[in-house]
Structures are given as C-alpha cells and as structure tokens.
C-alpha cells in the first residue's frame, strides 16, 4: 500500500480525499503523523501555496506527501476571496465571519457567478507535480445546509439545486473541485 502524508490540519479535507481514494492508498493526516505545525500560505497563488506546504512536510519527514490549496473565486469581486479564502475576514480563519463578509460584499449584486478551485501538489522523492480542479456555480443570498465546511453553505454548483452544505459527501463528489484535482492525482499515481 502506498502511504502519503496529507499536509493539512483540516480533517474535513482529509475525509473528502479519503472518500475518493481506493484501498491502494493510505492517507495520513498531519495529526496522525504526529506533526503539529500550522503551515503558512504566504503566496499569491494556490499553486505556490500548495507547493510550499508539500515541500515543507517532505523536507521535515522525507516521506512522500501532498498538499492542496483551495480558493473560492467570485467573478464580480475580481476573484475574491481567492487565495485568501480561509483568512478572508481575518487571520483567525473563522468561516462564519468569512461567509458573512462575502455575503455583505455581494448584498446588492445580482451577478453571483463563482467557482471553487483546488490545486494539489504531490511531492514524491523530492519531485513536485501539480494537479487542479474547478467547480463553477453561484453564491446564494443566505446560508443553507449544515454539512460541509467553509463556504459550502452558500455555494450551489452548476447543474445542482442544493448547496454543498445540503449534500451528502457522495453527492458533493459529483461536482467537487477537490474530487477533480484528486482524480488527476490518482491517475498520475497509478502510472508509477
């Protein structure tokens, strides 16, 4: 079995990725690997942040690993919150405050087109590879649903009537940006 450390402290993301991988891959979270660090995301692109996180964990552990960075990009807001999605309302990463800030900025706007973008960087034996996925949709005016995390309660993917927060994990995976990026990662891993 191939073991990979997933360079994240977000257990929701770990659960999503695990739901997509088969028994050929074992994913270990930072917590399970005994690593207690908050990896900074100092760059202006999802790609650079994903690479930085993966590289830090690889250098620390010498174990094959991957990291991801995800951003919600709202077209009318010049792709805000984008790379700052987790810290949109401040460094404390409070998604309730982030959602409130986004809804306030869109209050008088009818153009609510948005997309989630995920970039995964896998580091195998010190070599990096990048994979991405996106999910287009719209931001609704009020929170709906209690599942998911982050902006899931206000994002309805194209072709759906529910928010991500109203969907089960298998339903979310039909549309998921993270699933699309992960599928590219899996295809790559299978060629090794």
C-alpha positions in Angstrom: 0.0 0.0 0.0 1.3 3.5 -0.9 1.3 5.9 2.1 1.1 9.6 1.6 1.0 12.3 4.2 -1.7 14.9 3.5 -0.2 18.2 4.6 -3.3 19.7 6.2 -4.8 20.2 9.6 -8.3 20.3 8.1 -10.0 17.0 9.0 -12.9 17.8 6.6 -10.5 17.8 3.7 -8.9 14.6 4.9 -12.3 12.9 4.9 -13.1 14.1 1.4 -9.8 12.9 0.0 -10.1 9.5 1.7 -13.6 9.1 0.3 -12.1 9.3 -3.2 -9.1 7.0 -2.9 -9.2 3.3 -3.1 -7.5 0.7 -0.9 -4.2 1.1 -2.8 -3.5 4.4 -1.0 -3.3 5.2 2.7 -3.6 8.8 3.6 -2.2 10.0 6.9 -3.1 13.5 8.2 -0.6 15.7 9.9 -2.2 14.9 13.2 -1.8 11.1 12.6 1.8 11.7 11.5 2.4 13.4 14.8 3.2 16.8 13.1 1.8 19.8 15.0 2.5 22.8 12.8 0.4 25.4 11.0 2.0 25.7 7.6 1.8 29.3 6.3 0.2 30.2 3.0 2.2 33.3 2.1 1.9 33.3 -1.7 -0.5 35.0 -4.1 -1.4 31.8 -6.0 -3.0 28.5 -5.0 -0.2 26.7 -6.9 2.6 28.3 -4.9 0.9 27.7 -1.5 0.2 24.0 -2.3 3.8 23.5 -3.4 5.2 25.3 -0.3 3.1 23.2 2.1 4.0 19.9 0.4 7.7 20.8 0.3 7.8 21.8 3.9 6.3 18.4 5.0 8.6 16.5 2.6 11.7 18.2 4.0 10.5 17.6 7.5 9.6 13.9 7.1 11.4 12.7 4.0 8.0 10.9 3.3 6.0 11.2 0.1 3.3 13.7 0.6 0.8 16.1 -0.9 -0.9 19.4 -0.1 -3.7 21.4 -1.5 -4.9 24.9 -1.5 -8.4 25.8 -2.4 -10.0 29.1 -3.1 -13.5 30.4 -3.8 -13.3 32.9 -6.7 -16.3 35.3 -7.2 -16.2 36.9 -10.6 -17.7 40.2 -9.8 -15.3 40.7 -6.8 -12.2 40.3 -9.1 -11.9 36.6 -7.9 -12.1 37.4 -4.2 -11.6 35.8 -1.8 -9.4 33.5 -3.9 -6.1 32.6 -2.3 -7.2 34.3 0.9 -10.4 32.3 1.3 -9.6 30.8 4.7 -8.5 34.2 6.1 -10.9 36.4 4.2 -12.3 38.1 7.4 -9.0 37.8 9.3 -6.1 35.6 10.4 -8.2 33.6 12.8 -9.8 31.6 9.9 -13.4 32.0 11.1 -15.5 30.7 8.2 -18.7 32.1 9.7 -17.1 35.5 9.6 -15.7 34.8 6.1 -19.2 33.9 4.8 -20.7 37.0 6.4 -18.1 39.2 4.8 -18.7 37.7 1.4 -22.5 38.0 1.6 -22.2 41.6 2.7 -19.9 42.4 -0.3 -22.5 40.8 -2.6 -25.6 42.2 -0.9 -26.7 44.5 -3.8 -25.3 42.4 -6.6 -27.2 40.1 -8.9 -24.1 38.7 -10.6 -23.1 35.8 -8.2 -21.1 33.6 -10.5 -18.3 31.9 -8.7 -16.0 28.9 -8.8 -14.1 26.8 -6.4 -10.6 25.9 -7.5 -8.3 23.3 -5.9 -4.7 22.8 -6.6 -2.9 19.8 -5.3 0.9 19.5 -5.2 2.3 16.0 -4.7 5.9 15.5 -3.7 7.4 12.1 -4.5 11.1 11.6 -3.7 11.5 15.3 -3.7 9.9 15.9 -7.1 6.7 18.1 -7.4 3.7 17.6 -9.6 0.7 19.9 -9.7 -2.9 19.0 -10.4 -6.0 21.2 -10.4 -9.8 21.0 -10.4 -12.6 23.5 -10.5 -16.3 23.7 -9.9 -18.4 26.5 -11.3 -21.6 27.7 -9.6 -23.3 30.6 -7.9 -23.3 32.2 -4.5 -26.8 32.3 -2.9 -28.0 35.1 -0.7 -28.5 33.1 2.5 -26.8 30.1 4.2 -28.4 26.7 3.5 -27.5 23.4 4.9 -25.5 22.1 7.9 -23.0 19.8 6.2 -19.6 20.5 4.6 -17.4 23.4 5.8 -16.2 26.8 4.7 -18.3 28.4 2.0 -20.3 25.2 1.3 -23.5 26.7 2.8 -23.7 29.5 0.2 -22.3 27.8 -2.9 -24.6 25.9 -5.4 -22.7 24.1 -8.1 -23.7 24.4 -11.8 -26.4 21.8 -12.5 -27.5 21.4 -8.9 -30.3 22.9 -6.8 -28.6 22.2 -3.4 -25.7 23.9 -1.7 -22.6 21.8 -1.0 -23.7 22.0 2.7 -27.0 20.4 1.8 -25.4 17.5 0.0 -24.0 14.2 1.3 -20.3 13.6 0.6 -21.1 11.3 -2.3 -23.4 13.9 -3.8 -20.8 16.6 -3.3 -18.2 14.5 -5.0 -20.3 14.5 -8.2 -19.4 18.2 -8.6 -16.4 18.7 -6.4 -13.3 20.7 -7.4 -11.3 18.7 -4.9 -12.5 15.4 -6.5 -11.5 16.6 -9.9 -8.0 17.5 -8.7 -7.7 14.3 -6.7 -8.7 12.2 -9.7 -5.8 13.7 -11.7 -3.5 12.9 -8.7 -4.8 9.3 -8.6 -4.3 8.9 -12.4 -0.7 10.1 -12.0 0.0 7.8 -9.0 -1.3 4.8 -10.9 1.4 5.4 -13.6 4.2 5.0 -11.2 
